[in-house]
Amino acid sequence: MDAILDDREGKRKWMYPLIRKGIYYKWRSAISYVYLIFFFAGPFLRINGQPLLLLNFMDRQFVLLGQVFWPEDIFLFVLATLVFLVCVVLFTIAFGRIFCGWICPQTIFMEMVFRKVEEWIEGDANKRKKLDAGPWTNQKILKKGVKHFLFLVISFLIANTFLAYLIGSNALIKIMVEPVTLHWVGFFSIWVFTVVFYLVYSQVRELVCTLICPYGRLQTVLIDKNTLVVAYNDVRGEPRAKLKKNTDVISNQGDCVDCGLCVSVCPTGIDIRKGTQLECINCTACIDVCDEVMDKIHKPGNLIGFYSENMVHARQKPSFTSRMQGYAAVIVVLIGLLSYFIFSRNDMDITVMRSAGMLYQEQTGGYTSNIYNAEVINKSNTTRDFVLRADDPSVKIKYIQAPGAVTAGNSVKMVFFLMIPTTHIHNLKTDVKLNLIFDKKIIQTVSTTFVGPLND
């Protein structure tokens, strides 16, 4: 919390992190650019006519990689959520909070978009700090005005893209080109999201990571002495001392020259030399700047690096512990189950039940019948006509309530007689197979029980 609050007044301490473009920063930038391209292009990319990702909660339609899912597939959502949570747990046990510094949208937008815009307009960390502390001159008003205007523009773009993931790109384009009166809810939503994103990236900033997001607190429960995190090698670095020119090096002095740059570059303002802390998002900025210093004073790099506690103090090599193996095994099983259910999933599904408490009926023409209720669910994105047909050609279906076509994401119910020639009935209960047919293809086959008279 020291990084968040000013020691003297107990108020928020505004962060002015330096930017040092080392090897890790370059890798983070590359990952961020790929992420940003996919984020803004995602709603407009199509696979088999469907968006790459759609989370339309209002119309209860969800699309992932072109595959349409409906509320009837809720068990797949639950299973996928379990897979995600277990993966997060395993990833955290193995690598700590590295997700936050490298993949989290909050960090990517804050550090790789808004922070760069801020530095471009107001200058580096020292210039920004001086500008904020100075009086309101015409130059300060201009710089602040331009910065916040660009922040609003970027937030507006993010808000539109975010909304496209919720309602679809076609619906978003309609909001843009058609009169506002036809889409006032969507128009209002865009500006609400814009204001929220603007406030997050211009005011709240690192507080999302240090106070709001629960993942940081989860990390403290999951990590152990074998977890690889961004850490300071205190065995090698201590005792630290300032580097002085034209003096002999103290024999027991550590490699840390106490320059403080590892604190200056940290976006959450912590001192990594104090050990693993909740506010650390493993962004590796301190590694880059420390390696830069070590290179200048001709010392080996990685004074700050990816270490576990056992690597630093027990001289152990990184290991895939039994705890990690257990979580990995659970992930493999869950992913296997999820893959099976997804690939075996039909675009249409039928449920058939014989009416309870009803006896068989004698029909004209030598037939015996039972009454059945059925429901057909259409999980595709188009309206479909279907045919229900018995596997045995001698078995007839006579509708009491005909189904008709079933629209995308909806279901239809039907009531019908299942009629079997009385001479074909040789048991009190007969198994009958029914085929759900669409476009001359059998989509699904279900079995039901037919109750009839016992004939010799």
N, C-alpha and C positions, 0 to 999 in steps of 0.2 A: 504493500500500500504506500510505501515511501515514494515510489515512482509516480504515484497518482496525485498525492497531496503535497502541497508546499509545507515544509517543516515549520515555518514561522507563523503562518496565518491559518493553516488547516484548509486552505482552498485548493482547488484543482491546479495541478502543475501542468501547464501546456507544454506539449512535446515538440521539440525542434530537432528531429534526428538528422544527422549528417548522412549523406549518400556516398558510399564507396563502392565502386563497380569492380569487384573482384570476380573470381571464377564462379562462386556460388550465386552471386547476383546476376551474372550473365545467364546461368542455367534457369534461375527463377524467372528472368525476363522472357526467355524463350518459351517456357511452359505457360507463362501468363499470356503471351501473344497468341499461342495456339488456343488457349481457353477462351480468350476474348473473341477470336474469330468464330469459334463454334457457338459461343453464347449469343452473339448478335445474328449469326446466320441460321441458328438452329430452328427457329419457328418457320423459316422459309424453305428449308431443305425438305425434300419429299422422298419417301420410299414407298413404292407401289401406290402413289397417290396420297399417302398419309404423311403427316409431319414427323420429323425426327423425334420430337417429344411434345406431348400435349397433356396438361393436367386440368381438364375442364370439369371442375367440381359441380358447377351449376347444371350442366347437362349430363353429368355422371358419365363422362366419356374420358378415357385415358389412353394415350398412345405412347408406346415406347418402341423406338427403332422401326416405325411403320406398322407395328402390331397393335390392333385395337383391343382394349380391355374395357369391360363394363362392370357394374356393381356385382353381377353374378360371379365375377372372378375375384371376389374379395379375399378368398383364401390365398390366391397367388400374391396379392399385395401384402398380406400378413407374413407369408413365407419370405418374400423379398425383403421386408423390413427386418425380419430376424437375421437374414444373411447380412444385411448392411450393418446392423448393430454388432453382430459377432465379429465382422471384419474390422469395425472401428475399435473394438476391444483388443483384438489381436494386434492390430497396427499400433495401437497405443502402448501395449505391453512391449512390443519390439522396438518402436522408434519414438515413443513419447508423443509430443504435440506437433510433430512435423507437418501434419495435415494443415494446421492453422497457418503456418508460414509459407506453404508452397501451393496449396490447392484451394483453400477456403476463399470464396468469392469476396468476403469482406476484406481480407488482406490484399488480394489481387487488385481490386478496384482502388483501395486506399493507397497502397504503396506504388503500384505500377501505372495508375491513371491520375488520380487526384493529386497525389504527392508530386508527381512530375509536372503537372500543370502549375501547381503552386511554386515549385522551384523555378520553372521557366519564367513566371511573371515576377515573383518577389525575390528571387535569388536563393543562395544556399541557406543553411540553417542559421548561421550567424546574422546574415542580412535580414532574414525573416524575423528573428528575435528582436533585432534592433528596430525594425520597422514597426512591430507591434508595440514596443515600449515607447516609441516616439510620438510626438504630437500629430494631430490630424492636419497634414499639409495637403495641398492639391495633388502632389505626387502620390501620397499614401491613399487618398480617396480614389484616384484613378486606378492604382494597382489593385486595391481591394475591390473596387467596382468591377473591373475586368475579370478578376479571379472568380468572384462569386457569380457573375453572369455565366462564365464558362462552366462553373460547377452546376448551375441550374440547367444549362443545355445538356451536359452529360447525364445529369440525373433524369432529365426528360427522355433521353434516348434509352436509358436503362429501364425506366418505367414503362415505356412503350413495348420494349422487348419482353419484359417480365409479364406484361398483360397478354402479349401474344402467346406466351406459354400457357396461359389460363383460358383464353377464349379462342385461340387459333389466329393465324396470320390473316386469313380472309376476313374474319370479323373485325380485326384491327384496321385493315385497309378501308373497310366500310365506314368506320368511325372517322377516319381521316378525310375521306372524299365526299361523304354524304352530309347533309345538314345536321348540326349539333342536336336539334330538337328530336331527331330520330334515334339518337344514341346518347342521351344526356347522362345515363348511368355510366356508360363506358368512358365518356369524356371526363366526368367527375372522377372516376377511378384513376385515370391517367394522372391527373393533377394531384390527387392524394398520394399516389405512389411517388410522384416527382418530389413533393415536399418531404416525404419520409426519407427518401434516398439522399436528398440534399442535406437534411439535418444530420443524418448518420455520418456522411462523409465530410461535412464542413464543421460540425460541432461535437458530435458524440465521439467519433473516431475510435481511438484505441480502447475506449471504455467498453466497447462491444466485446473486445477480447478479454479484458481484465475483470470486468464486473458483470456484464450481461450474459455472455455465453456460458452455459453450464459445463462445457467440455473441459475447460481448464481445471475445474474442481474434480471432474471425473478422472483426469490425468493423475492427480495426486493419490487416488485410490488404486490405480492400475499399475503404475510404474514400480519397478523394484530395482535391485542392485545390478540386474543384468540388462536393463533397458538402455538402448543407445539414445542419448539425447545430446543436444549442444551443451557442452560442459567445459569448464576451465580445469586444466591439469594443475591442481595446486601443488602436487608433489614436485613438479618441475618448476613451477612459477614462483613459489614462495621460498624464502621471504622476498617480497617485492621491494624495489627501491628505484628512485628516479635515476635515470642515466645521466651522468655528469661527464663533461669533456675534460681531458687532460688530468684525469685521476685514475688511480688503479682500481680495478674491479674488485669488490669485496669477495673473498673466497667463497663465502656461503650464500651469496646473493643469488636469488632465483632469476629466471629468464624474464619475468614480468617487470617492465620498467615503469609501471604505474602511470601510464600516459593518459588513461581514462577514456581513450577513444572507443573502447568496447561499450562504454555507457553512452557516449555521444551518438553512436549510430543506432542504438536500440530503439525501435519504434514504440516500445512500452516503457522505456526509461529505466530498466533494471540494471543492476551490476551483476553480470554473470559470474563474477569471481566469488559471490556470496553463496554459490551453489544453485541447485535446481529450484526454480521458483514458479509459482502458479502463473505469473504474468508472462513467462517466456513462451513465445510462439514458435521457437526453433526456426527462425527466419534465416539464420546463418550470417546475418550482417556483421556480427561480432567476429566471426571466423575470418571473414574477408579482410577486415581492417587490422586484426591482430597479425594475420599472415603478412600483411603489407609492412607492418612495423618490424616484425621478426626478420623480414628480408633486408630491411634497411640497416639493422644492427648485426646482420650476418649470424642470425640464430636460426635453428630449425623451425619450420612452420608447425602448425597444429598445436600451439600452446592452448588455444581454444579449438575444439574440434568435436567430432562425434565420439563420445566416450560413454561407457557405463561406469558406475561406481567401482565395480570389480576390476575393470580395466585399469583404472587410475591407481587404486589403492592395493589391489590384490594381484596386479600384473597378469590378470587372466585375459584370454582371448575371447572375442564375442562368441556366444554359443546360442544354439537353438534349444532353449530349455524345454523340459517336460511340460511346463505350463503352456508354452507357446505351441508345442506339438498337440496338446489336447484341444486348444481352440482351433488350430488348423484342421484337425480331424473333423470337428463339428462343422466347420465351414465347408469342407469337401462334401460331407453328407448332405447338408442343407442345399448347396448349389446343385448337387446331383438330383435331389428331389424337385427343386424348382425347375431345372432344365427338363426333367421328365414331364412334369405337369404342363409346362409351356408347349413343348413339342407335341404332346399327345392331345392338346386342347383342340376341340372342334369349333368351327365358326357358328354352328347351330347345335343346340342341345335339347333333348326331349325327355320328359318325365311322364310315365304312364302308370296309372293306378286304377285297379278295379274298384267300382263303387262298393263301399263297405255295407254289409247287411243285405245286399241284394242277391236273390236267387237267380238261377238261369231262367230264360224265357224260351218258350216254344214259338218258333217262327214258321210262317208258311213256306212251302217248298222243301220241307225236310231239314230245316236248319234249327240249331239251338244257339241262343245268344247270351252274352253278358254285357253289362253296361260299364264303360270305362270313362275316366276323366284324364285328360292329357294337357300338358303345357309345353309349348315350343318356344325356346329363347333364341333370338337372333343376335349373335355376338359380332357380326360383321358390321361394316359401315354402309350397307346398301339394303334396300327393301328386297325381300325374297319371297317367292312363291315356292311351296314345297308340296310333296306328296307323301302320304303315309300309306304304306303297303305291307301286307303280311308276307313273310318269307314263303309260306305255303300258299300256292295260287288258289287252293280250294277254300281258303279262309277269306271272308268278305268283311268290308268295313262299311257300315251304314251310319251316317252322321245324324245326330240329333241337333248339335250345334256345330256348324261348319266353321273351320278356322279362318279361311281367307289368307291374304298376304300378311307377313310380319315385318314391320319396319325395323330399321337399324336400332339396335340397343334395346328393343322392346320384346314383349312376349305375347303370345296369343293362347287362349284356352279353347278346348274343344271337348265335346261329349259325343260319344259314338257307341253303336252296337258292334261288337265283334261277333261275327256269325260263322259257325263251323257246321258242316254237314253232320247231322246227328249220327249217321252211320260211321263217321270217322272218330267218334268219341268212344274210347275203350277204358278210360280211367275217370275217377271222380275229379281229378285235377290234371289238366293238360298244359304243358308249356308251349307258349306261342311266341314266336319272334316277329317283331315289327321293325320295318326299315324306314328311316327318315331319308327321303330322297330329294335332292336338289340338283337341278341341271343334269338330270339323268345319272347322277352319282349317288351312291349310298353314303350319307354323311355319318349316320349312327345307327346301330342296331340295338334294340332293347328287348328284354324278355319279360313276359308277364304270365300270370297263371289264369287259366280258363277253368271254370267250375261247371260241370255238366252232369247229366244222368249217366249211370253206369250201364253200358250196353254189352251184351255177350257177343 
